[in-house]
Amino acid sequence: MRRQRKILKQGILFYNKRRDRLSESDRKYFEELLENLDHAILNKEKERSRQLAQKVSDFLETHYKKTALDHVKEIVYAIVFAVVIAFLVRVFWFELYQVPTGSMRPSIEELDRLFVSKTTFGVRIPFRKGLLFFSPERLKRNGMIVFSAKGLDVGDPKTLYFYLFPGYKQFIKRCMGKPGDTLYFYGGRIYGIDVEGNPITDLSNEKTLQEIGIEKIEHIPVITFDGKFELERPLANGIYRDATILQMNQPLGKMELMGGGNIKGFFYDGKKWIEDQPEALKSPRSTPKSYSDLWGIGNFANCRLLTKKELTTYVGDSFSDNSDALLFLELRHTPNMTFPKPEVRRDELGQVHPTPTPYTTILPLNQELLSRLQNALFTSRFTIKDGRGYHYQEGGGRPQPLQFDPLFPGVPNGTYEFYYGKGYKVNLGGILTELPSNHPLNSSNPENVQKLFNLGIAFNLLFSPFATNQPFNPQRFAYYRDGDLYVMGAPLIKKNEESLLSFVKKELSKQEKSTSSAPYIAFIDHGPPFTQDGAIDVEFIRNFGLKIPENRVLALGDNYSNSSDSRDFGFVPVENLRGAPSFTFWPPQSRFGTMPQASYPIWTLPNLIVWSLVALIILLCILYWLKRRRSPQFKRRP
C-alpha cells in the first residue's frame, strides 16, 4: 500500500497549503475523502484504500496542478536538504574519498575510493580549528591520517565542497612521527626516540612492518638534497649572494657567496649555524659536523643510469674502464655546503645563486645486476599516446608540451604502471591487468631499462642525463641496509658479493687518499643507529636526529619519489587532522578491504559520542515512522 500512502501524503500537503482556496463543499468533500483513506490504510483495507486513493488523485488533478515554480521549489528544497545532510555527515561522521594522485602508492593508488572516518582523533566543530576530545595517544605511528591544507606551505590550498562550501583541500599521508619524537633515517627505515626518550621500535621492526603489510615501503628524509631555496642579498642581474636551504620547510643549510667567487657554507643543528666541515666525516663524531650528518641524510645517494658515452661526457674517463658494464649507476652522495665546491647556478626560475654539489661515484652494472634492477622497477602511473609517454593526469590531460615527452615506439596507447618489476595496464576505474612478458615495456634492452629508471617518475625529458650537475635528477635513491646496497626498495647487491666488496674497497681508498683541503667521503654503510649490544642508540639519535615540534606530526607519503609531504611543506599541526582512511571499496582487487596501517582503537570517546548520536537519530526516526504508520495522519483543521 505504498502508493496509497504516497497519495495520502500529497493530499494532506495540498490540504494544508490550499484549503482556504477551496469552496466550502469541495473542502468538506476532500476532508472526508482524506479521512476515509487514512482509516482504510490503517485498517489495511487494500481494495477500499485503492479506490479512495484514486479519488484523491483525481481531486488533486482537478484542483491542484503544479506550476513550473512549484517543481523548481521542490527540487531546490531536496538539493538543499541533501547537501546539508551530506555536509554534516562529512564533517562529523565519515567521508567517501577518491584519491587523485599517486603519493601513497602502492598502498593507495590513483582513483582508489576510500571510506574515511572523521571520528578517529576527535570531534570536529565546523569552521573552527582543532578537535574536541583530541588525545595524542590516538595518533599511531605507521597509521594513515587525513589532514587539511590550511596554513601549510602548499600551492592553491583552497577548494569548494559540493560547489557551495569554501574549505581547504585534504591530503592523505602516513604518520611517521608524533609530537616530541626525534627520528633518524637509515636503510629506508626510521629509528627514533619518543618525547620521554624511550626507543621507538614500531617504525623499523621488520616483523611489525610485515604484520601491517608495509615492509616494502621506503622512507627518505629529503625530496632533493638541495631542498627549497630562500634567497637573500640580491646582486646585479638576478644574482643572489646568500642561499638558505629548507628541508621539512625549515632552514638546514646556508651558503654565502664571498669575494673572488669563494663560497662559505654552514648547517643548522637546531640551535645555531655551524660551519660545514665535510672532512670531519672521515672520523667518528658525537655531534653533527656537516649538513649530511643531520637526520641521516648522508646515508642516501641520489642516482641515475648512464651509458658509457654519457659517463665519459658528464662524469669523466676515470670511471669508464669497465668494458663488461652495460650501464653505470651514478651515485651522488654526502651533500654538504663546502666541498666539492658549490656551484653558482641559474635555477629554473632564472635566479642565480650558490648550489651544493654532492660527491659522485660510479657503480658499473653487468647483465645480472641490470636484471635485478629491472626486477625491482617501479614507476609512477603513466600514459602513452602515439608513441609518446607522459605522467598520468586525472581526467586524461597532459602535463607538458610534446617536446618533453620521452619516446616509446611500438608501445600501444594506454595507461600503465610498474611495481616490484611487474608491468600493468590500467583499465577503466583503475582496474589493473598484468602485461604479458612479450610486451614492449617489459623489454630487458638496456635502453628500455635506463629510460624507465631515469624517467619513470616524472616522464619528462628534463630528467634525462644532459649535464654533470643538472638541476633535474630522477627521484631515485640508493642506500645501505645491514651491508646490502638497496635500490628501489630491493637489494641490488648483497654485502658478501665481490662487486660490492670491490666497490667499497675503492671508496675507502679514495677517502684515504683525499686531503683535508679536498676531502672525499666514501659512500659506504655507516650502519644503523645502534649501540654495541644492538639497542637503539638514544644519545646518537638525540644528537643527530630530526626533532618534531610540539603539537605537530611528521606526515610522509608511501611513494617517497612522487609525494609532496612534510619534507616539502613541513610538519602538520594536530589541529589540521580530520580523520583516517579505514577501508578501500574500489577497485575490487588486491587493495580492496582494510588499509595497511597500524590499528586505530574503536572504543574511544569521539567514536562513542558521534556513533551514539547517529544511533539516537536513527532510532527517533524509526519511532516517528512507526508512530505515523499506526496512527491517523490526517486531522481536520478547525
VEXDREN-2710 file (C-alpha; in Angstrom, 1 decimal):
% VEXDREN-2710
k/r/px/py/pz
1/MET/0.0/0.0/0.0
2/ARG/3.0/2.2/-0.6
3/ARG/1.3/4.1/-3.4
4/GLN/-1.8/4.8/-1.4
5/ARG/0.4/6.3/1.5
6/LYS/2.2/8.5/-1.0
7/ILE/-1.1/9.8/-2.4
8/LEU/-2.4/10.4/1.1
9/LYS/0.7/12.5/1.9
10/GLN/0.3/14.5/-1.3
11/GLY/-3.3/15.1/-0.4
12/ILE/-2.5/16.2/3.2
13/LEU/0.2/18.6/1.8
14/PHE/-2.3/20.1/-0.6
15/TYR/-4.9/20.4/2.1
16/ASN/-2.6/22.2/4.5
17/LYS/-1.5/24.7/1.8
18/ARG/-4.6/25.3/-0.2
19/ARG/-7.7/24.5/1.9
20/ASP/-8.6/28.2/2.1
21/ARG/-8.8/28.4/-1.6
22/LEU/-11.4/25.6/-1.9
23/SER/-15.1/26.1/-1.8
24/GLU/-16.9/25.0/1.3
25/SER/-18.4/21.9/-0.4
26/ASP/-15.1/20.9/-2.0
27/ARG/-13.2/21.4/1.3
28/LYS/-15.7/19.1/3.2
29/TYR/-15.7/16.5/0.4
30/PHE/-11.9/16.4/0.4
31/GLU/-11.6/16.3/4.2
32/GLU/-13.9/13.3/4.3
33/LEU/-12.0/11.7/1.4
34/LEU/-8.7/12.1/3.2
35/GLU/-10.1/10.9/6.5
36/ASN/-11.6/7.7/4.9
37/LEU/-8.3/7.0/3.0
38/ASP/-6.3/7.4/6.2
39/HIS/-8.5/4.9/8.1
40/ALA/-8.6/2.5/5.2
41/ILE/-4.7/2.4/5.2
42/LEU/-4.6/1.9/8.9
43/ASN/-7.1/-0.9/8.8
44/LYS/-5.2/-2.4/5.8
45/GLU/-8.3/-2.4/3.6
46/LYS/-6.4/-2.7/0.3
47/GLU/-9.3/-2.5/-2.2
48/ARG/-11.1/0.3/-0.4
49/SER/-7.8/2.3/0.1
50/ARG/-7.0/1.8/-3.6
51/GLN/-10.4/3.2/-4.7
52/LEU/-10.2/6.1/-2.2
53/ALA/-6.6/6.9/-3.3
54/GLN/-7.8/7.1/-6.9
55/LYS/-10.5/9.6/-5.9
56/VAL/-7.9/11.7/-4.0
57/SER/-5.6/11.6/-7.1
58/ASP/-8.5/12.7/-9.3
59/PHE/-9.3/15.6/-7.0
60/LEU/-5.7/16.7/-6.9
61/GLU/-5.5/16.6/-10.7
62/THR/-8.6/18.8/-10.9
63/HIS/-7.8/21.3/-8.2
64/TYR/-4.0/21.3/-7.9
65/LYS/-1.9/21.5/-11.0
66/LYS/1.7/22.2/-10.1
67/THR/3.3/25.1/-11.8
68/ALA/6.9/25.2/-13.0
69/LEU/7.7/27.2/-10.0
70/ASP/6.3/24.5/-7.7
71/HIS/8.5/21.9/-9.4
72/VAL/11.6/24.2/-9.1
73/LYS/10.9/24.8/-5.4
74/GLU/10.6/21.0/-4.7
75/ILE/13.9/20.4/-6.5
76/VAL/15.7/23.2/-4.6
77/TYR/14.4/22.0/-1.3
78/ALA/15.5/18.5/-2.0
79/ILE/19.0/19.6/-3.1
80/VAL/19.5/21.9/-0.1
81/PHE/18.4/19.1/2.3
82/ALA/20.7/16.6/0.7
83/VAL/23.7/19.0/0.7
84/VAL/23.2/19.9/4.3
85/ILE/22.9/16.2/5.4
86/ALA/26.0/15.3/3.3
87/PHE/27.9/18.2/4.8
88/LEU/27.0/17.2/8.3
89/VAL/27.9/13.6/7.7
90/ARG/31.2/14.5/6.0
91/VAL/32.2/16.8/8.9
92/PHE/31.2/14.7/11.9
93/TRP/31.0/11.1/10.8
94/PHE/32.6/9.8/7.6
95/GLU/33.5/10.7/4.0
96/LEU/33.8/8.8/0.8
97/TYR/37.1/9.9/-0.8
98/GLN/38.5/9.4/-4.3
99/VAL/42.3/9.6/-4.4
100/PRO/43.6/12.0/-7.2
101/THR/47.3/11.3/-7.0
102/GLY/49.8/8.5/-6.5
103/SER/51.6/9.9/-3.4
104/MET/50.6/6.9/-1.4
105/ARG/51.3/4.2/-3.9
106/PRO/51.3/1.2/-3.7
107/SER/49.1/1.3/-0.5
108/ILE/46.7/3.6/-2.2
109/GLU/46.7/4.3/-5.9
110/GLU/45.1/6.9/-8.2
111/LEU/41.3/6.6/-8.5
112/ASP/41.1/4.4/-5.4
113/ARG/37.9/5.1/-3.4
114/LEU/38.2/5.1/0.3
115/PHE/36.0/5.2/3.4
116/VAL/37.4/7.9/5.7
117/SER/36.4/8.0/9.4
118/LYS/36.1/11.5/10.8
119/THR/36.0/10.4/14.5
120/THR/39.4/8.7/14.7
121/PHE/41.1/11.5/16.6
122/GLY/38.3/13.7/17.9
123/VAL/35.1/15.5/17.2
124/ARG/35.3/18.3/14.7
125/ILE/33.5/21.6/15.1
126/PRO/32.7/23.2/11.6
127/PHE/34.6/26.4/10.7
128/ARG/36.8/26.2/13.8
129/LYS/40.3/25.0/14.4
130/GLY/41.1/21.8/16.3
131/LEU/39.2/18.8/17.5
132/LEU/37.1/18.3/20.7
133/PHE/38.3/15.4/22.9
134/PHE/41.6/15.1/21.0
135/SER/44.3/13.0/22.6
136/PRO/47.8/12.4/21.2
137/GLU/47.5/8.8/22.3
138/ARG/45.1/8.1/19.5
139/LEU/47.8/9.0/16.9
140/LYS/49.5/5.9/15.7
141/ARG/52.9/5.8/14.0
142/ASN/52.6/3.9/10.7
143/GLY/48.9/4.9/10.7
144/MET/47.4/6.9/7.9
145/ILE/46.0/10.3/8.5
146/VAL/43.8/12.8/6.6
147/PHE/44.5/16.4/7.3
148/SER/43.6/19.9/5.9
149/ALA/46.0/22.0/3.9
150/LYS/45.0/25.1/5.9
151/GLY/48.1/27.0/6.9
152/LEU/50.5/24.7/5.1
153/ASP/53.1/25.9/2.5
154/VAL/51.3/24.4/-0.5
155/GLY/50.1/25.9/-3.7
156/ASP/46.4/26.6/-4.2
157/PRO/45.2/25.0/-0.8
158/LYS/41.5/26.2/-1.1
159/THR/38.6/24.4/-2.7
160/LEU/34.8/24.2/-2.7
161/TYR/32.9/21.3/-1.3
162/PHE/29.6/20.5/-3.0
163/TYR/30.3/23.5/-5.2
164/LEU/29.0/25.6/-2.3
165/PHE/31.0/25.5/0.9
166/PRO/34.5/27.0/0.9
167/GLY/37.2/24.9/2.5
168/TYR/40.7/23.6/2.2
169/LYS/42.0/20.6/0.3
170/GLN/42.7/17.4/2.3
171/PHE/45.7/15.1/2.0
172/ILE/46.2/11.5/2.9
173/LYS/49.7/10.5/4.2
174/ARG/51.2/8.2/6.8
175/CYS/52.0/9.4/10.3
176/MET/55.7/8.6/10.8
177/GLY/56.3/10.8/13.8
178/LYS/54.3/12.1/16.8
179/PRO/54.8/15.3/18.7
180/GLY/58.1/15.3/20.5
181/ASP/59.6/12.4/18.6
182/THR/63.3/12.5/17.5
183/LEU/63.9/10.5/14.3
184/TYR/66.8/9.2/12.2
185/PHE/66.7/7.8/8.7
186/TYR/68.8/4.7/7.8
187/GLY/68.3/1.9/5.2
188/GLY/64.9/3.2/4.1
189/ARG/63.7/2.8/7.7
190/ILE/63.1/5.3/10.5
191/TYR/64.6/4.9/14.0
192/GLY/63.8/7.2/16.9
193/ILE/63.0/8.1/20.5
194/ASP/59.8/9.5/21.8
195/VAL/59.2/12.7/23.8
196/GLU/60.3/10.9/27.0
197/GLY/63.5/9.5/25.5
198/ASN/62.2/5.9/25.1
199/PRO/63.3/4.0/22.0
200/ILE/60.7/3.8/19.2
201/THR/60.7/0.3/17.6
202/ASP/57.5/0.1/15.6
203/LEU/58.9/2.2/12.7
204/SER/61.8/-0.1/11.9
205/ASN/60.9/-3.5/13.3
206/GLU/60.6/-5.9/10.3
207/LYS/58.0/-8.2/12.0
208/THR/55.8/-5.2/12.9
209/LEU/56.0/-3.8/9.3
210/GLN/55.2/-7.2/7.8
211/GLU/52.2/-7.6/10.0
212/ILE/50.9/-4.3/8.8
213/GLY/51.8/-5.0/5.2
214/ILE/54.2/-2.1/4.6
215/GLU/57.6/-3.8/4.8
216/LYS/58.4/-2.7/1.2
217/ILE/57.7/0.9/1.9
218/GLU/60.8/3.1/1.9
219/HIS/61.3/6.4/3.7
220/ILE/63.8/9.0/2.5
221/PRO/64.5/12.2/4.6
222/VAL/64.5/14.6/1.7
223/ILE/62.9/15.1/-1.7
224/THR/66.1/16.5/-3.1
225/PHE/69.5/17.2/-1.4
226/ASP/69.1/21.0/-2.1
227/GLY/65.5/21.2/-1.0
228/LYS/63.9/24.6/-1.4
229/PHE/65.8/27.8/-1.5
230/GLU/65.4/31.1/0.3
231/LEU/67.5/33.8/-1.4
232/GLU/68.8/36.9/0.2
233/ARG/71.1/39.9/-0.6
234/PRO/70.5/40.2/-4.3
235/LEU/73.3/41.5/-6.6
236/ALA/73.0/42.6/-10.2
237/ASN/71.4/40.5/-13.0
238/GLY/69.3/38.3/-10.7
239/ILE/72.3/37.0/-8.8
240/TYR/71.9/36.4/-5.1
241/ARG/74.7/36.3/-2.5
242/ASP/73.1/34.1/0.1
243/ALA/71.1/30.9/-0.4
244/THR/69.4/29.1/2.5
245/ILE/68.3/25.5/2.0
246/LEU/65.0/24.5/3.6
247/GLN/64.3/20.8/4.4
248/MET/61.0/19.9/6.2
249/ASN/60.3/23.6/5.4
250/GLN/62.8/24.7/8.0
251/PRO/66.4/26.2/7.5
252/LEU/69.0/23.4/7.4
253/GLY/71.9/24.7/5.2
254/LYS/73.3/28.0/4.1
255/MET/75.8/29.2/1.6
256/GLU/77.3/32.7/1.3
257/LEU/79.0/34.0/-1.8
258/MET/82.2/35.7/-0.8
259/GLY/84.7/37.8/-2.7
260/GLY/86.6/36.1/-5.5
261/GLY/83.9/33.6/-6.1
262/ASN/84.5/31.7/-2.9
263/ILE/81.6/30.2/-1.1
264/LYS/81.3/29.7/2.7
265/GLY/78.9/27.0/3.9
266/PHE/77.0/26.4/7.1
267/PHE/74.5/23.9/8.5
268/TYR/71.9/24.4/11.3
269/ASP/72.0/21.9/14.1
270/GLY/68.7/23.0/15.6
271/LYS/70.2/25.7/17.8
272/LYS/72.8/27.7/15.8
273/TRP/74.6/27.9/12.5
274/ILE/77.9/25.9/12.3
275/GLU/80.5/26.0/9.5
276/ASP/80.2/22.8/7.4
277/GLN/83.2/20.5/7.9
278/PRO/83.0/17.6/5.5
279/GLU/86.5/16.4/6.2
280/ALA/85.3/15.6/9.8
281/LEU/83.0/12.9/8.3
282/LYS/86.1/10.7/7.9
283/SER/86.3/10.1/11.7
284/PRO/83.8/9.1/14.4
285/ARG/82.0/12.0/16.0
286/SER/79.5/12.6/18.8
287/THR/77.9/15.7/17.3
288/PRO/77.0/16.8/13.7
289/LYS/79.9/18.3/11.7
290/SER/78.2/18.6/8.3
291/TYR/74.8/19.0/6.6
292/SER/74.8/15.4/5.6
293/ASP/75.2/14.4/9.3
294/LEU/71.7/15.6/10.0
295/TRP/68.8/13.1/10.2
296/GLY/70.8/10.5/8.3
297/ILE/70.9/12.5/5.0
298/GLY/74.4/11.1/4.3
299/ASN/73.1/7.5/4.3
300/PHE/71.4/8.1/1.0
301/ALA/72.6/8.7/-2.6
302/ASN/70.6/10.2/-5.5
303/CYS/71.2/8.0/-8.5
304/ARG/70.6/7.7/-12.3
305/LEU/71.7/5.3/-15.0
306/LEU/74.3/6.4/-17.6
307/THR/75.6/4.8/-20.8
308/LYS/79.3/4.7/-21.3
309/LYS/79.2/7.7/-23.6
310/GLU/77.2/9.7/-21.0
311/LEU/79.5/8.6/-18.3
312/THR/82.6/9.9/-20.2
313/THR/80.9/13.1/-21.1
314/TYR/79.3/14.1/-17.8
315/VAL/81.5/12.4/-15.1
316/GLY/84.9/11.7/-16.7
317/ASP/87.0/9.0/-18.2
318/SER/88.4/7.7/-14.9
319/PHE/85.3/5.7/-14.2
320/SER/84.8/4.2/-17.7
321/ASP/87.3/1.3/-17.5
322/ASN/84.7/-1.4/-17.1
323/SER/84.3/-2.9/-20.5
324/ASP/81.7/-5.5/-19.5
325/ALA/79.3/-2.9/-18.0
326/LEU/76.1/-2.4/-19.9
327/LEU/75.1/0.7/-17.9
328/PHE/76.6/2.7/-15.0
329/LEU/74.8/3.7/-11.8
330/GLU/75.8/7.2/-10.9
331/LEU/75.6/7.8/-7.1
332/ARG/75.5/11.4/-5.9
333/HIS/76.0/11.3/-2.1
334/THR/77.1/13.1/1.1
335/PRO/75.8/16.6/0.3
336/ASN/77.4/19.4/2.2
337/MET/77.8/23.2/1.9
338/THR/81.6/23.2/1.4
339/PHE/83.1/20.5/-0.8
340/PRO/83.1/19.6/-3.7
341/LYS/83.0/23.3/-4.3
342/PRO/79.4/24.5/-4.6
343/GLU/78.3/25.9/-7.9
344/VAL/76.8/29.2/-8.7
345/ARG/74.0/28.1/-11.0
346/ARG/70.8/29.6/-12.6
347/ASP/67.8/27.7/-11.4
348/GLU/64.5/27.1/-13.3
349/LEU/63.2/30.5/-12.1
350/GLY/66.1/32.3/-13.7
351/GLN/67.7/33.1/-10.3
352/VAL/71.5/32.7/-9.9
353/HIS/72.7/31.5/-6.5
354/PRO/75.1/29.1/-4.8
355/THR/74.0/25.4/-5.0
356/PRO/75.6/22.4/-3.2
357/THR/77.3/19.8/-5.2
358/PRO/77.3/16.2/-3.8
359/TYR/80.2/13.8/-4.2
360/THR/79.9/11.5/-7.2
361/THR/80.8/7.8/-7.6
362/ILE/80.0/5.2/-10.1
363/LEU/78.9/1.6/-9.9
364/PRO/79.1/-0.5/-13.1
365/LEU/76.2/-2.8/-13.9
366/ASN/76.6/-6.1/-15.8
367/GLN/73.6/-8.0/-17.1
368/GLU/72.9/-9.8/-13.8
369/LEU/72.8/-6.5/-11.9
370/LEU/70.7/-4.9/-14.6
371/SER/68.2/-7.7/-14.4
372/ARG/68.0/-7.3/-10.6
373/LEU/67.3/-3.6/-11.1
374/GLN/64.6/-4.4/-13.7
375/ASN/63.0/-6.9/-11.3
376/ALA/62.7/-4.2/-8.6
377/LEU/61.4/-1.5/-11.0
378/PHE/58.6/0.8/-10.0
379/THR/57.3/3.8/-11.8
380/SER/54.6/6.4/-11.5
381/ARG/51.4/5.8/-13.4
382/PHE/52.0/7.0/-17.0
383/THR/50.1/7.4/-20.3
384/ILE/51.4/6.5/-23.7
385/LYS/49.8/8.1/-26.7
386/ASP/51.1/7.8/-30.3
387/GLY/54.4/6.6/-29.1
388/ARG/55.0/9.4/-26.5
389/GLY/54.9/9.0/-22.7
390/TYR/53.8/11.4/-20.0
391/HIS/52.8/11.4/-16.4
392/TYR/49.2/10.3/-15.8
393/GLN/46.8/13.1/-15.0
394/GLU/43.3/12.6/-13.5
395/GLY/40.8/13.4/-16.2
396/GLY/43.2/12.5/-19.1
397/GLY/45.1/15.8/-19.5
398/ARG/48.7/16.0/-20.4
399/PRO/51.1/17.9/-18.0
400/GLN/53.7/19.1/-20.6
401/PRO/54.4/20.1/-24.2
402/LEU/55.1/17.3/-26.7
403/GLN/58.8/18.1/-26.9
404/PHE/59.3/17.0/-23.3
405/ASP/57.7/13.5/-23.8
406/PRO/60.0/10.5/-23.9
407/LEU/59.5/8.3/-26.9
408/PHE/58.1/4.7/-26.6
409/PRO/58.0/3.5/-30.2
410/GLY/55.9/0.4/-30.7
411/VAL/54.1/0.6/-27.3
412/PRO/50.2/0.5/-27.7
413/ASN/48.3/3.5/-26.5
414/GLY/47.1/3.2/-22.9
415/THR/47.9/3.9/-19.2
416/TYR/50.5/1.8/-17.5
417/GLU/52.5/1.4/-14.3
418/PHE/55.2/-0.8/-12.8
419/TYR/55.6/-2.2/-9.3
420/TYR/58.1/-4.6/-8.0
421/GLY/59.3/-5.4/-11.5
422/LYS/55.8/-6.2/-12.9
423/GLY/54.1/-4.0/-15.5
424/TYR/50.4/-3.4/-15.5
425/LYS/47.9/-1.8/-17.8
426/VAL/45.4/0.5/-16.0
427/ASN/41.9/-0.1/-17.2
428/LEU/38.6/1.7/-16.6
429/GLY/38.1/2.5/-13.0
430/GLY/41.7/1.9/-12.1
431/ILE/41.4/-1.9/-12.5
432/LEU/44.8/-3.4/-13.4
433/THR/45.8/-6.3/-15.7
434/GLU/49.4/-7.6/-15.8
435/LEU/51.3/-7.0/-19.0
436/PRO/52.4/-10.2/-20.9
437/SER/56.1/-11.0/-20.8
438/ASN/56.5/-10.1/-24.5
439/HIS/55.0/-6.6/-24.1
440/PRO/57.5/-3.9/-25.4
441/LEU/57.6/-2.2/-21.9
442/ASN/58.9/-5.5/-20.4
443/SER/61.9/-5.5/-22.7
444/SER/65.2/-6.1/-21.0
445/ASN/67.0/-4.0/-23.5
446/PRO/69.4/-1.6/-21.5
447/GLU/67.9/1.4/-23.3
448/ASN/64.4/0.5/-22.1
449/VAL/65.6/-0.2/-18.5
450/GLN/67.5/3.1/-18.4
451/LYS/64.5/5.0/-19.7
452/LEU/62.1/3.6/-17.2
453/PHE/64.6/4.0/-14.4
454/ASN/65.6/7.6/-15.1
455/LEU/62.2/8.9/-16.4
456/GLY/59.8/6.5/-14.6
457/ILE/58.7/9.1/-12.0
458/ALA/58.4/12.4/-13.9
459/PHE/58.2/11.1/-17.6
460/ASN/59.8/14.3/-18.7
461/LEU/63.0/14.6/-20.8
462/LEU/64.3/17.3/-18.5
463/PHE/65.2/14.3/-16.2
464/SER/67.3/12.6/-18.9
465/PRO/71.0/12.9/-18.5
466/PHE/72.2/16.1/-20.2
467/ALA/74.8/17.7/-17.8
468/THR/77.2/16.9/-15.0
469/ASN/75.2/18.6/-12.2
470/GLN/71.9/19.2/-13.8
471/PRO/69.1/20.7/-11.7
472/PHE/66.6/17.9/-12.6
473/ASN/67.6/14.5/-11.4
474/PRO/65.5/11.3/-11.2
475/GLN/63.8/10.7/-7.8
476/ARG/65.7/7.5/-7.3
477/PHE/67.8/6.9/-4.2
478/ALA/70.2/4.2/-3.2
479/TYR/71.2/3.2/0.4
480/TYR/72.7/0.5/2.5
481/ARG/70.8/-1.7/4.8
482/ASP/72.8/-4.1/7.0
483/GLY/75.6/-4.1/4.5
484/ASP/73.5/-4.7/1.4
485/LEU/73.1/-2.0/-1.2
486/TYR/69.4/-1.2/-1.9
487/VAL/67.8/0.5/-4.9
488/MET/64.0/0.9/-5.3
489/GLY/63.4/-1.0/-2.0
490/ALA/65.2/-4.2/-3.0
491/PRO/68.8/-5.3/-2.5
492/LEU/70.8/-4.7/-5.7
493/ILE/74.0/-6.3/-4.4
494/LYS/74.5/-8.4/-1.2
495/LYS/77.2/-7.4/1.2
496/ASN/79.3/-10.6/0.5
497/GLU/79.3/-10.3/-3.3
498/GLU/82.5/-9.4/-4.9
499/SER/81.1/-6.5/-6.9
500/LEU/80.1/-4.7/-3.7
501/LEU/83.3/-5.6/-1.8
502/SER/85.3/-4.2/-4.7
503/PHE/83.2/-1.0/-4.8
504/VAL/83.5/-0.4/-1.0
505/LYS/87.3/-1.1/-1.2
506/LYS/87.7/1.6/-3.9
507/GLU/85.5/4.0/-2.0
508/LEU/87.6/3.7/1.1
509/SER/90.8/4.0/-0.9
510/LYS/89.6/7.3/-2.4
511/GLN/88.7/8.6/1.0
512/GLU/92.1/7.7/2.5
513/LYS/94.0/9.3/-0.4
514/SER/92.0/12.5/-0.3
515/THR/93.3/15.6/1.6
516/SER/91.8/17.8/4.2
517/SER/91.6/20.7/1.7
518/ALA/89.9/18.5/-0.9
519/PRO/88.3/15.6/1.1
520/TYR/86.4/12.7/-0.4
521/ILE/83.8/10.9/1.7
522/ALA/83.3/7.3/0.8
523/PHE/79.7/6.1/0.1
524/ILE/79.7/3.1/2.4
525/ASP/77.4/1.6/5.0
526/HIS/77.6/3.6/8.3
527/GLY/75.3/1.2/10.0
528/PRO/72.0/1.7/11.9
529/PRO/71.9/3.9/15.0
530/PHE/72.5/1.0/17.4
531/THR/74.7/0.6/20.4
532/GLN/77.2/-2.3/20.6
533/ASP/74.5/-4.5/22.2
534/GLY/72.1/-3.9/19.4
535/ALA/69.8/-1.5/21.1
536/ILE/68.7/1.9/19.7
537/ASP/71.4/4.5/20.5
538/VAL/69.3/7.1/22.3
539/GLU/72.1/9.6/22.7
540/PHE/73.1/9.3/19.0
541/ILE/69.5/9.9/17.8
542/ARG/69.2/12.8/20.2
543/ASN/72.2/14.5/18.7
544/PHE/71.8/13.7/15.0
545/GLY/68.0/13.2/14.7
546/LEU/65.1/15.2/13.4
547/LYS/63.1/16.7/16.3
548/ILE/59.3/17.0/15.8
549/PRO/57.9/20.1/17.5
550/GLU/55.0/20.0/20.0
551/ASN/51.5/19.7/18.5
552/ARG/53.0/18.6/15.1
553/VAL/53.2/15.3/13.3
554/LEU/55.5/14.1/10.5
555/ALA/53.4/13.1/7.5
556/LEU/55.1/11.2/4.8
557/GLY/53.8/9.6/1.6
558/ASP/54.5/5.9/0.9
559/ASN/55.6/6.9/-2.6
560/TYR/58.6/8.9/-1.5
561/SER/59.6/9.6/-5.1
562/ASN/56.4/11.3/-6.0
563/SER/54.9/12.7/-2.8
564/SER/54.6/16.3/-1.6
565/ASP/54.6/15.8/2.2
566/SER/56.3/17.1/5.3
567/ARG/59.6/17.0/3.5
568/ASP/58.1/19.8/1.4
569/PHE/55.5/21.7/3.4
570/GLY/56.8/20.9/6.9
571/PHE/55.2/19.3/10.0
572/VAL/51.4/19.1/10.1
573/PRO/49.7/20.8/13.1
574/VAL/47.5/18.4/15.0
575/GLU/44.6/20.9/14.7
576/ASN/44.6/20.1/10.9
577/LEU/43.8/16.5/11.5
578/ARG/40.5/15.4/10.0
579/GLY/40.4/11.7/10.4
580/ALA/41.9/8.5/9.0
581/PRO/41.1/6.2/6.0
582/SER/39.9/2.8/7.1
583/PHE/38.6/0.9/4.0
584/THR/39.2/0.7/0.3
585/PHE/35.9/-0.1/-1.5
586/TRP/37.2/0.3/-5.1
587/PRO/38.7/-1.2/-7.1
588/PRO/37.7/-4.8/-6.2
589/GLN/41.3/-6.1/-6.4
590/SER/44.2/-6.6/-4.0
591/ARG/43.8/-3.3/-2.3
592/PHE/40.1/-3.9/-1.5
593/GLY/39.4/-4.0/2.2
594/THR/41.1/-2.6/5.3
595/MET/44.1/-0.3/4.9
596/PRO/47.7/-1.4/5.5
597/GLN/48.3/0.6/8.7
598/ALA/48.6/0.5/12.4
599/SER/45.2/-0.3/14.0
600/TYR/43.3/2.6/15.5
601/PRO/41.2/1.9/18.6
602/ILE/37.4/1.6/18.1
603/TRP/36.2/2.3/21.7
604/THR/37.2/6.0/22.0
605/LEU/35.2/8.9/23.4
606/PRO/34.9/10.7/19.9
607/ASN/33.6/7.4/18.4
608/LEU/31.1/6.8/21.2
609/ILE/29.8/10.4/21.0
610/VAL/29.2/10.5/17.3
611/TRP/28.1/7.0/16.8
612/SER/25.7/7.3/19.8
613/LEU/24.2/10.5/18.3
614/VAL/23.8/8.8/14.9
615/ALA/22.2/5.7/16.5
616/LEU/19.8/8.0/18.6
617/ILE/18.8/10.0/15.5
618/ILE/18.1/6.8/13.6
619/LEU/16.1/5.4/16.5
620/LEU/14.0/8.5/16.8
621/CYS/13.3/8.5/13.0
622/ILE/12.2/4.8/13.2
623/LEU/9.9/5.5/16.2
624/TYR/8.4/8.5/14.5
625/TRP/7.9/6.5/11.3
626/LEU/6.2/3.6/13.2
627/LYS/4.0/6.1/15.1
628/ARG/2.8/7.7/11.9
629/ARG/2.1/4.2/10.4
630/ARG/0.0/3.2/13.4
631/SER/-2.0/6.4/13.9
632/PRO/-4.1/8.7/11.7
633/GLN/-2.1/11.1/9.7
634/PHE/-5.0/13.4/8.7
635/LYS/-6.6/15.7/11.2
636/ARG/-9.3/18.2/10.2
637/ARG/-8.3/21.8/10.8
638/PRO/-10.9/24.0/12.7
END
